[in-house]
Amino acid sequence: MKTSERQHLKHDEISDTLQQAYARFDKNRSIATTVVGAVLIVAVIAGGLYWYRSHRADEAAGLLAQALTITEAQVVPPVQALPGQPAPPPPPPGSYPTERAKLEAAIPKFEATADQYPSTDAGLFARYRAGAALATLDRMADARAQYQKLVDSDGQGLYGRMAKLALAQCDVQDKKYDAAIATLRDLSLDAKGDLPVDAILLQLGQAYVAAGKTTEARQTFERVTTEFATSPYAADAKKQLDALKG
């Protein structure tokens, strides 16, 4: 075969190979385009969700900061003007006349944060702080409602378990000892370790005392003093033990 013919055949083989490759690409181009498009859509959605969550978290944190600013404000009791004396200076801006007034001003901010951003960390923390503030003001029914919302939305999370602990304290105050004991006993067995077991056991022992179950109370306090001997709650547990023995 002549050299020119061999070169011609080689050229045709290369051409055929390129044509076949192009045909395969053209055949699969729609599939490739669809895959690339799907990947881009997923990326856009993921980016949008990240932005949305970050934006909501920032908004929630800003609203929570307003409530916390109130709780950290000065308490300046009003000063009565004395006869013949100059009028007392006005209270500093942003101060409150009593602790109660301060809490009453902060509660709506906490509740607004929790209601508008219930699934964010700021919203969960705000819900807990609202319950704590309401309990401090002795508005126990309202406090229970806030704590229960936390249990319903974050029962296995840190704030949900903190709310369960707070509800147990409310039950003790309302003399619902069996309910409080059951909750505290369950929390003391929680393996997650977010809440200090020694503190829970101390409260459980106190609930037993309030319920008149001295044997169970003594056993619980002894657990604190032996299993958590270096705990800051061990001294309180020992005092409770001594009181029971006395």
C-alpha positions, 0 to 999 in steps of 0.5 A, a space after each residue: 500500500 502506498 504511503 499516501 493511501 495509508 495516511 488517508 486511511 489513518 485520517 479517516 479512522 481519526 475522523 470516524 473516532 471523533 465523530 463517534 465521540 461527538 455522537 456519544 456526547 451529543 446523545 448524553 448531552 441532555 442527561 449531563 445538562 440535567 445533572 449539572 442543572 440539578 447540582 446547581 439548583 441544590 447548591 442554590 437552595 442550600 445557599 439560600 437555606 443557609 442565608 435564611 437561617 443565618 439571617 433569622 439567627 441574627 434577627 433572633 439574637 438582636 431581639 434577645 439582646 434587647 431583652 437581656 439589656 433590660 435585665 441588666 439595667 440599673 435599678 434606681 428606686 425613686 427618691 422623694 423630694 424633701 421639703 425645702 430641698 432641691 428636687 432629686 435628680 432624675 433616674 438614669 436613662 434606661 433604669 427601672 425603679 424596682 426589679 419587678 418593673 425590670 422583669 415586667 419590661 423584659 418578659 414581652 421581649 423574651 416572649 416576642 423572641 421565642 414566638 417569632 424565632 422558636 427554633 433558633 438557639 436565641 428563641 429557645 433561650 428566650 423562652 426559658 428566660 421568660 418562664 424564669 422571669 414569670 416564676 420570679 414574679 410568682 405568675 406560676 401558670 404563665 411560667 408553666 406555659 412557657 416551660 411546657 412549650 419548651 418541653 414540647 418543642 425541644 424535649 430532648 434538647 438542653 433547653 427542653 430538659 432545663 424546662 423539665 427541671 423547672 417544671 419539677 420545681 414548680 410541682 414541688 412548690 404546688 405540692 405535686 410531689 409525685 410528679 416532681 419526683 418522677 421528673 427529677 428521677 428521669 432527669 437524674 438518669 439522663 446519659 447526655 450529661 448536659 445537666 449536672 446530675 449532682 444538682 438534680 439529685 440534690 433537688 430530688 432529695 429535697 422533693 422526697 423530704 417535702 413528700 415525707 419520704 425520708 428513707 428515699 431522701 436519705 439514700 439520695 443525699 448519700 449518693 451526692 456525698 459519696 458519688 460526687 464528694 468534690 461537688 459543690 452540692 455535696 456540702 448541702 447534701 450533708 446538711 440535709 442528711 444531718 437534718 434528717 438524722 437530727 
